[in-house]
Amino acid sequence: MPGLNLTRAEAQERAGLVAVDTYRVELDLTRGERIFGSTTTVEFTGTPGASTFIDAVTDAVHSVTLNGRALDPAQVADGVRIQLPDLAERNELVVVADGLYTNTGEGLHRFVDPVDDEVYLYTQFEVPDSRRMFAVFEQPDLKAAFQFEVTAPGHWDVVSNSPTPAPVPDPESALEGAKTWSFEPTLRMSSYITAIIAGPYQSVRSELTSSDGRTIPLGVFARASIMEHLDAENIFRLTRQGFEFFEAQFGTAYPFPKYDQLFVPEFNAGAMENAGAVTFLENYVFRSRPTDALVERRAITVLHELAHMWFGDLVTMRWWNDLWLNESFAEFMSTLAAAENTEFTQSWTTFASMEKAWAYRQDQLPSTHPIVAEITDLEDVQVNFDGITYAKGASVLRQLVAWVGQEEFMAGVRTYFSKHAFDNTELKDLMVELEASSGRELTEWSRLWLETAGVNKLTPKLTTDDDGTLTSFAIVQSAPEDHPTIRPHRLAVGFYDLVDGALVRTHREELDVDGESTEVPGLVGRPRPDLVLLNDDDLAYAKIRLDEASLAAAVKHLKDFDESLPRTLIWGSAWDAARDGETRGRDYVELILNNIAHESDSSVVMVLLRQLGTTLDYYVAPAAAPGLSEFVGDRLWELALTAEAGSDHQLQFAKAFALRSRTATQLGEVAALLSGETVLEGLTIDTDLRWELLTALVSGGRAGEADIAAALAADNTANGALAAELARAAVPTAAAKREAFDAVVRRDELSNTHQRQAITGFNRVHDASLIAGFADDYFANVRRVWDERSHEIAQQIVVGLYPAAQVSEETLRRTDEFLAGLGDDESSLRRLMLENRDAVVRALAARAADAG
């Protein structure tokens, strides 16, 4: 981390000095396991006589030649930057260097498949990691055309942003059979969306016709050993649906010459929007039966990355303070496309359950920030891939669409793309077009929504006469003390009544809400319904509360909603109240257990089961937790037994039961499922479920190393190795926990995904006291880890090994001592630690409320 930072001021200064025309990047991927050769030729204009630098994270720099003049690498290169003195008006720079492969999912990642010992490579460059592969002016506003030439083993496939050329033999290579792929130059783009994916990947091919009549080749890629599990036709169908929707909405044909989608190993994120060469998390190749929630998540991710081809790739933010707009726009458009042009018509329900819950959580942390965040350097942006950037931003975009009208919004977007294709923009460029298309003045709206932090709370205030007719109705808006902004909202109020046993919407009123109290005269004179729901259809971004009568109806009839979205809004309100300590955690547990079997949306079921675990582990008073936990385990087993055979509910309940099994009887049922002694009709104990059941037995002390080794021998794959990593770290002994902790913190020997599994297994305990003693080691080592490791690896450790399970004032004291020792230049580490601390503060408050 030290030396790798880049400030916005430096980027602005450099952008004032240079403009880049082209890069020619020659890569030699035949030089062994550790390094690769990288020769970069950059042509750019400059301010004569000025000096600047180019970014290059290298193992060695062999030569630097600027305008035919050799510069001494020992003098100008420090392994992170290369200084460029005395620029000319027209410049040619040639850098010959060695780059390092990584196993952290950053830069050029190298992976060896245990099935066939083949090497697979891929790049991940967002935010600042193209500099790990070639010398580059690493900032989004210095766009250029990129031409890649790659020498690699001849049996590999090599994919980049441009169509893959036919390779030719390379007789000069030291590797027998090596070939060279010479790609055509790309269109102008930012360096962070360039890509190289190389290895013996297998592919399925197709094509489509774009709105401008071009034939767009399509490809779907995966490693050879998992290719049998790749349902490429599903990916192609979603891609065609996305192309159709986005080209029509954006009024701009797909801008690139082809569209490849590659599922790559050990990926850190869900996917990355490399122009024409999107990389995806390999978990989206389903070797075992997935939940319906995971299938939907993959679909949304496919559409999200496709939306980026326009918003992000064609038109790119000038600096990372507008990262939120990139991600929020793609998040909003992917959900809209799924709802309106795919089979996932209930995707707004999933959005409310997952994205908005994430946003509300992030927005109540002490580290919350305005959507338009102040990004002063790369460290700021790397910790800013958060629930504000993605989920709150997308939620507020949905509110903006409701505020200006969807047709007007899209009209403004179409003009925006037309004006700024292949260029860089700022937020104001989009807002100008939206004001013009909608006729709404948006300066004040933007200030209140995008430049302030915090989430508002909306509560109905109503009165009735003796006949139950509404005599007044107002919406009361409040804000937290730390972020007291009162905002304008476009929202709907829904009236719901019980009709033949179902809660059905009988009236809807859409209006603008502003100020601390907004009267709704259109509702006066109507009969009071059984349930009043603010923010019906989930257009606004705000926490909602129910009046007393509506809350009673919701608790009694939650399962009886006719539609999934209003039910999900009630779930969200109940979860907010439990997290905020307004209601008892055990009451929320009861609400889930009484209603989850009737929930129709798989993603909502998944979220509720996660919230169930969080409530049990953190929000229920310690005295009540063991007994309630045993009851929950028994109830989850009942739900699995009574669920429809072969249903998604059955699968999710069985997984949740295994995870929550604590007693000898419960673990015995898990063992019987694993052995086949107990059979649930329709539930196949496939490879991944087998690992989950085994790990539950391991963490409960009913299985050990011999069982893990046998399972790994039967599943000697990359996925099997990851599952074994988690299971070994879950062994409930001090020795096993020490081994996992030291492997992560002291020895730095694990790849990104193996480290993540080890951390998960380390925290997989039935009794938190087993890992309580590691708090000292954590605080003693975390600063060193932050300084020495890459950002991805360090953040996993800082967050994942924080002693959050030790819910106590002592944990807060230790955290405060650590925070007090941080310097002003350690803001990113401070932010993560403040977020860690907040979880303990919230848990203590919720436990107190539960005990009261």
N, C-alpha and C positions, 0 to 999 in steps of 0.2 A: 504493500500500500504506500509507504513513503516513496516519493519520487514519481509515482504513477498518476498523481492528480493533475488535472488541468482546470484552470479557473475560467469562468466566463469572460473575465476581463482579458485574459491571455488570448482566448479564442476570438474575441472581437478585434483585438489589435492585429492578430494574424490575418483575419479576414480582410482587414483594411490594407494589408500589404501584398497579398497574393490572391490569384484566381487560377484554379487548376483546369487544365485542358484534358490531359489523358494520363493514365497509368498503364504501363506494361509490366506485368508481374510474372516472372518465371519461377516456378516452384519445382524443386527436385525432391520427390517423395520416396526415393530409393536408397536413402543414406542411413538406414538403421532405425532403431527403436526410439532414439532420443531426440535427434535433430533432423531438420530438413533444410534444404538450400532455398534461399529466397533472394532473387535479384529483382530490384524494382527500378524502373525508369519512369520518371515523372517529368512531364512537360507542363510548365506553368508560367504565368506572367507575374511580374513582381515590381515593386517600387525600387528603381535603380539606387544602389548604394545601401539599401536597408538590409537588416539582418533579421532572421527569424529562425524557426526550428521545424523539423518534421519528426513525427512520432515513430518510434521503432523499438519495440520490446524484443530484445535479441539475446541470443547466447553469445554471439560474437559478430562483430562487424569487420569484414575483411577489407573493404574499400569504399570510399565515398568520393564521387567525382561530380563536381558542380561546374557546369559550363566548360567542360574539358580540363578543369583544374582539379588535381588530386588534393583532397583534404586528408589530414592525418586522423584516422579513426581514434587514436589514443587521445587526440586533442578535442575532437568535436562530438564523439559518441560516448554516452555514459550507460548504455544498455537500455535506456528508456527514450531518450531524445537524441537527435543529431542536429547540431547547430549549423546554420547555413548563413555564412557571412557574405556581405557585399553582393547582393542580388543584382541581376541585370533586368532589363525590361522583359526579355524572353529568356527562359531558363530551362535547362535540361539537367536533371539530377539522376545519377545512377548510384544505387546502394546495393552492395553485395554483402549478404549477411547469412548467418545461420539462425534459424528460429527453433524454438523448443515446442515439441508436442506437449500437450497437457493431459491430465486425467481429471480435470476439475469442471469440464463443460464450458470452458472459456477459451477463446482463440481457436486453435486447430487441435481438436480433441482426438486422441488415439485410443482405440478399443480393440481388444483381441477376443474373438468369440471362442469360448471354451469348447464348443461343439466341434469346430473344424479348424481351430487355430488360425483363422483368417483375420487379417487386420481391416478394420473399418475406421474411416476418418470422416469428420464433419467439422464445419466451422460454426461458431456462435460468436457474433461480433458486437451485439448490442450490450452495453453502451459503448465501451471504449476499447474493443479488443481486436479490431482488424489490424491494429498496430502490432499484434502478436504474430501476424503472418507476413506482413509486408510493411515497408516504410510508407507512411501515409499522413496526410494532414487530417488528423482524427477529430473532425467536428462536422455536424450534419449540413452546415451551410456551404461547405466547400465541395460541391458536387463535381463529378467528372465522369468521363467514359473510362471503363476498366477493361483491359484485355489480359486474359489469363492464358498462360502456357504452362502445362502441367506434365511432368515426366513421372511415370508411375509404373508399377508392375503391369505387364501387358494384359493379364487376365482381369484387371479391374475395370470398373465403369467409373467415369469421372463426370460429374454434373456440376454446372455452374449456372449463372444467370442467363447466359446466352445458350442457344441450342448446342448440344454436344456434337463436336465434329468427329469424323473418322480419325482414329489415332494412327500415327505412323511409327514404325520401328525407330528406336534411338540407338544407333550403333556406338555412340560415344559413352553411353551409360555403363557404369561398372556392374550393373545388375543385368544378367542375361535375360533377354526377352522383354526388356523395358520398352515402353512406347511413350510418345508425346502427343498430347491433345492440345491443339492450338485453337482457342475459342475466338470468335469474332468479338469486336469491342461491344460493350453494352451501351445502352442509352445512358444519358446523364443521370447519375444517381449518387446518393450518399454512400460513403464507404461501409457504414454499419449494416447495409442490406445487401452487400455483396456476399458471395458464398462459394465454397468448394466442398463438395461431398465426394469422397473417393473410397473405393474398395470394391470387392466382388458383390456389390448390391445386385439383387434381382429386381425385375420391373415388370409391370403390366402397362400396356400402352393403349391410348384411345385418342380421340380428338373431338373438337366441337367447332362450330362456326360462330364467330363473334358478331356483334351487331353491325360492324362495318364490312362484313363479308369475308374476313380473313379466316383461314383454317388455323386453329390454335392446337398444336400437339399437347397432349396430356400424358403424364406418366405418374405412376405410383410405385414407390421403391421400398424395399426392406431387406434386411440381412437374409442370406440364403436359408439359415436354419429356422427362421420363423415365417418364411414366405407362405407356407401352407396355411397359415392362420390369417393371412391378409385378405379381407373382403374388399377387393379393389373396386368392384362394381358399385358398392355402397358409396365409396369415396367419389367415384365418378358421377354418380347420380346427384349427390349433394353439390358437387362442383358445378354441374350444369345448371342446377336450380339457382345457385348463387350467382353465376354469370348472368343468367337471364334477369334476375331481380336487380342486381347492382348496375348492369349496363342501362337498364330502363330507368332506374331511379337517378343515376348520376348523369345521364345524358352523354356519357363518354365511353367509347369502346375500351375494352381491356387494353392497357397500354404496352404490354410486353409481348415478345414473339412466341413464348411457350409457357406452359404452366406445369411444373413438376412438384410433387408432394412426396417427401421422403421421411420415413419413420426411422429414427436413428437411436443408437443405444446411449444410455447414461446422459440423457438430456435434462437440463435443469428446470426448464419452464414447460408450459404446455405446448408451445410452438413458437416459431420465429418467422417473420414475414419477409425473408430474403426474396428479392424481386424475381419472380418466375421459378424459384427453387426453395419452396417453403419446407422447413424442417419441423418434425413433430416428435413429441414424446413417444417412445416405443411402447409404452403401456397402452396406447390406443390400438395396438395390434392384439386382438383378444385371443389368447391361446386357451383360455378357459371361459366358461360362461360369464359374461359381464352382467352387471345390473343394468336395468333400463336407464338409470341415471347416468351411468358411464357412457352408454351409447349416445345419449342426448348431449352430454358434455363434449364428446368427440365431434358431433355434428356442429355444435355452436363454435367450437374451436376452428373447424374447417372453414366455416363462414367468416369468422373473425379475421383469420389470416387473409382470406380472399378480399375482404373489404379493405385491408391495408394496401392492396395493390394500387388502389386509388388514393386513399387517405393515409399518407405516410410514405409511400414509395413514389407515386407520381408527383404528389405535392407533399413537401416535407417541412417540418418545423425548422425554424432558423436556429433555435437553441433549445435545450432540454427543459426549459420552464414550460414549454407547450407539449411536453410528452403526454400530459393528461389528455390533450385533445386528440392526439394520435390514438391512444388506447381506448378512450371513452367512446370516440366515434365508432371504432371497429366493434366495441362491445355492444353499443346500442344497435348498430346496423345488423350485426349478426343475429341478435335476438329478433329484430323486426323481420329479417329475411326468413328466419326459421318459422316464425309465427304465420307469415303471410304466403310463403312459397315452398314449404316442406311439410312433411308429416308431423313435425313437432309443433303443432298448433297451440299447445299450452306453454310455450317457452317463456311467456311473461310470468307465469306462475313460478317457474324455475328461477327466473331472474329475481323475483321478489324474495324467494326463499334463500337463495345463495348470494347473489351479488349485493342485493340491498342489505342483507344481514351483515355481510362483510363490511360494507360502507358504514353502516350505523356503528358497528364495533370500532372501526378505525377512527371515526369522527368523534368518538368519546374518549380517545386516549389523550394523554398529556402532550403527545407529539403531533396531534392533529394540526392541519395546516390548510390554508386556502387551496382550492382546486388549482388555481394559478399560483403555484408555489414559487418561492424565491430559490432558484437553483444557482448557487454561486460557483459550484465546481462539480467535478465528476463524482466525488464522494456523496454529495447531496443527491444526485440523481440515482445513484445505485441503491440507496435506501428508500427511494421514492417510488419504487414499483410496488405500490401499496393499494389499500382499499379506497383511498381518496382518488388516486390517479386513474384506476380502472372503474371501480364500482360506483363511487359517488359521482364521478364525472359522467358516467353513462346514465345514472339516475337523473342528474340535473339536465343532461341533454334531452332525456325523455320529457322532463318538465318544460324545457325550452320548446320542444316540438308542440306540446300541448298549448303553450303560451302563444306561439306565433301561428300554429296550424301546420299539419303535416305537409300539405301540398306546397304551402309557402316556404316551409323549411327546405324541402327538396329543390324547389326552384332556385333558392339562394345557393344551395350546394352545387347545382349544375353550373351556375355562373362562376362560382369559385373555381371549379375544376377547369373550366374553359379559360379563365384568365391566368391561372398560375401553374399550368402543366409543366412539369420538370423543373420547377422553381422551389424556393423556400419562402415560407410565409410566417406570419404571426397571428395570434388570435384575432386581432382587429381586422385582418383581411377577410375573415369569414363573417364577422359580425356586421361589417359594412354591407355585405351581400344579403344577409338575413334581414337587416333593417329595410333594405330596398325592396325585397320580395314580399315582406309581411306588412310593411307600413307601421310596425311597432318600433318605438324608440327603445333601444336596448342598452344604452350606456349605464343607466341606474340599475337595471336588472342585472347586468354583468357585474357591476360593483358589488351588489348585495349577495349574489350567488357565487361568483367566481373568485372574489378577492377577500372573502371573509370565511372563517371556519366555524364549525359547529352545526348541530342538527336541532331544528325546532321541534316542539311538541304541540300537537293539535288535539283539543278536547272539545266535545260538544257541550253546550249549555242550553238546556231547553226546559220549557214549562208547558203544562197541559191544564185543561179545565177538568171538571168532574167527569165529563164524557170521554176523556182521553184524547181530545183534540188539541193539537199543538197551538199554543198561544204566543210562543216566542221560540226562536231558534237562532243561536249564535255559535260561531266557531272561535274558540279562545286559543290564541297562539302565545307560547312562551319560549324562552331561550335560556340556556345555561348561563350562570353568572360570568364564567370565563369568556364566553363568546355570545354577547347579548344581542346579536343582530336579529331583528324581526324582518322577515322576507315576504315578498309577494308569492302566492301560490295559485296555480290553476289546478283545480281538483274537482272531484265529484263527490256528492253525498248520496249514499245508497240506502234505501229503505227496504228491509227484508221482513217477510212474514212467513209464518208456518202455513204451508198449503199442502194438504194431504201428506203430512209428515216430513216435508222438505222445506228448507229455508230458501225462499225464492225472492228475487228482487222484484219489488212491486212499484218502485219509483226511483228515479235518478235525477239529481239536480247538479248541473255543472256550473261552476262560477269561479270568479277571481276572489281570492282571499288575501287581505292585506291588513296590517296593523295588529294590535293585540286582541281585538275583538271585531269580528265581521258578522253583521246580521244577515240572515238568509230569509228574506220575507217570502220567497216562493214556497217555503215549507210551512209557513203559518196557515192554520186552517185545515191542514191535512190530519187524518187520524194518526196517532202515534203508532209506529210499527213495532213489531216484536224486537227488532234490532236495528240500530242506526250505525252505519259504517262510514266514517270519514275516510277520504281518500280512496273511495271505491274506484276500481280499475287501476289503482296504483300509479296515477299520473304524477303525483307530487313526491318530493323527497322530505319526509318528516316522520317522526315517531307519532303514532296515534294512540289515543286512549278511548275507552268505551265508557258511556254513562253506566250507572249502576244496573239499571234494568237490562240494558243491552249486554253487559258483561255476564249477567246471570243467564240470559238466553244463549249466549255464545258457549259458555261452559256446558250447559245442558244439551245443546243441539249442535255442537261443533261438527260432528260427523254428518249432520243433515243438510249442510249447504249443497245447493243444486250445482254450483260451479266451484272449481278448485281455487281460483284466484282470491275471491273474498275469504274463503276458509284460510288460505295462506296468510292473508293480512291479519287475521285474528291470531293465528299462530305467532306471527312476528310480534304483535303487540304483547302477547303473553310472555314471550321470550325476553323482550325488552324489560318488562316489569320484573321478571325474575332476576335478570342480570343487574338491574338497578337496585335490587333489594326492596322493591315496593311490594312484592308478594313473596311468599315462602317458596324456596326451591323445591321442597317436597310436594307442594301443590302443583307445580309445573310438571314434576315427574308423574303425578297422578293423572293430570290432563293428557299427557302423551300416552300413557298406558291405556287409558280409557277410549282413545280415539284413533290411534295410529293404524289400527287394522282396517279402518274405513277410509284411510287416505288414498286417493286415486293416483297421485303423482309420485313417481319413483324418486325423483330428486328431493321432494319434500320429505319422504320417508327417510332417505339417507341423512338429510340435515337434522331431522328430529332425533334420529338415533345418536348422532354426534352430540347434539345438545343434551340428550339424556345422560350420556357419559360425563360430559362436562359438569352438569348439575350435580350428579352423584359425587364426583371426585372433588369438586371445589365449592359448591354453593349450599350443600346440605350440612347442617350442624354436625360436628364430629360424633357426638353421642348417638345421633340417629342414623348415621351413614352406614354402619355395618349391617344392621337389620334391614334397612331399606334396600341396600345393595343386593342382599340375598333374595329379598322379595322380587326385585326387578329381574334378577337372573331367572328365577322360576317363572315369572310372567312372560319373559321373552321366549322361553322354551314352550310355554303354552301357545303363544302366538305362532311359533314355527310349526307346532303340531297341528294347529287348526287352520293354518293358511291353505289356500287352494293349492292342490298338488301342481308342482311345476311353475308356480307363479313367482313373480319378482319379489313379492312380499315374503314368500317362504324362504327364498335365498337370503334376503336381507336380514330377516329375523334369525335365521340359523347362524349367520355370521356374527350378528350382534350378541346372540346368546353365548357363542364361543368366547368372544372378547370379554364378556362380563361374568363368565363362570368363575365362581370363587369356592363354593362348598365342595365337599367330597362327592355329594350326590350329583351336583351339576357337572363337575369334571368327569364323573363316571359316564354321564350321558354323552359328553364330548368324545370320550374314548370309544364308546359304543358306536357312535356315528362314524368315527374314523376307521374302526375295525370292520364295519359292516354288520355288526351285531344288531344295531338299530338302523332301520331303513325308513326314510321319509319318502313316500311315493312322489316321484317327480323331481327329487333333489339328487343330482348326480355329484358324487364326491370326486370332482375332477382335480387336476394337478394343483391349481392355486388354492382351492378350498381345502384340499388335503394339507397344504402347508399352514393355512390359517388354523385348522383344528389342531395340528401338531404343536404349533406355537402356543396355543391356549393351554395345552397340556404341559408344555415346557415351563411356561410362566407360573403354572400352578404346582410345579414340582412333581408332575406325574410322568414326565419324559425327560431325556437328557441327551448327552452328546452322542451316544450310540444311535439313538433314534434319528437325530439330526443328520448324522453321517450316512445312515442308510437311506434317508429320504433324498439327500443330495446325490448319492450314487444312482438312485433311480431317476433323478431329474438333473443330470449333469449339464445344465444350461446356464446362461447368464441370469435368467430369472430365478433358477434354482439356487445359484450362489448368493443372490441378494436375499432370498427367503431364509437361507441358512445363516447369513450374517445377522439378520434380525433375531432369529430363534436363539442363536448362541448368546447374543447380548441379553436376551430375556431370561436366561437361566437364573433362578432366584437365589444366587449365592453371592457372597461378598467378592469371591475370587472372579466370578464371571463378570460382575459389574466393574471390577477394577480392570480387567483385561479390555473390556469395551471402552471404558473411559480413557485408558492410556493409549489405546490404538488411535483414538481420535485426537486427544489433546497433546500427548507427549511425543508420539512416534510419527504422526503425519504420514501414515502408510496406506491410507484408504483412498479410493477414488471418490468422486462426489456422491455417487449413488450408494456406494457401500458405506460411506460415512453416514449418510442420511439414515440408512437402515440400522446401523449400529446405535445411533442416537435414539431412534424409535425403540429399539429393543432394550436399551439401557433404562428408559423411562417406563417400560412395561413391567410394573410391579403391582402386587396385591397390597403390599404394605409399604407406604412411602418411607418409612424409617430405614428400609434397607439401603436407600441411596442418600439418606440425609447427610452422612459423613463426607460426601463428595463436595459439599458446598465450599469448604475451605480450599480444596484443590481448584475448584472453578474460579473463585475470585483471585486466587494466587496466579492463575495462568491466563486468564481471559485477555488481559491487555497484551501480553506477548503474542498470543494467537492472532489478535487483531492486527498487530504490527507485521507479523511474519507471513501469514497465509494470504491467499487470494481472497477477493471480496466474497465470492460465493461460499467458499469453504469456511471462512471466518464467521460469516453471518449465520450459517447453519449451527456453528458451535455456540456462539454468543446467545442465540435464542434457544436452541434445542437442549443445551445442558444447564441452562439457568435453573436453580432449584425451586421451580414454581410449585412443585408438589409439597414443599415445606411451607405451608400456609401459616405464617407466624410473624409476629413483630420482630423476631430475631432476623428473619430473612430481609425484612425491610431495613433494619438497622445495618446489616452487612451491605446491602445495596446502596444505601445512602453514603456509607463510608467510601465505597468504590467511586460513586459519582463525585464525591467531594474531591477526589484525587485526580480527576480528569482535567486536562488543559482545555483552553478555549479552542484549540485546533483539533479537538477530538469530538466534534459535534455529531458525527454519524454514529460513533460508538455510544455516546451519551444518549442519543435518541433511542437506540435499540434497548439500552438498559432501562430507560424510563418506561418504555412499553412493557418490558418484563416486570418492572416494579408494579405497574398499574394492575396487572393481573392478580397480584397478591393482595393489593388494597381492595380490589373489587371482591375477591373471594372472602376476605375477612368481613366485609360489610354484609355480603349475602348470607354468610353463615350466622352472623349476629341476627339478621332479620329472620332467618329460618328458625333459630332457637327461641325467638321472642314470642 
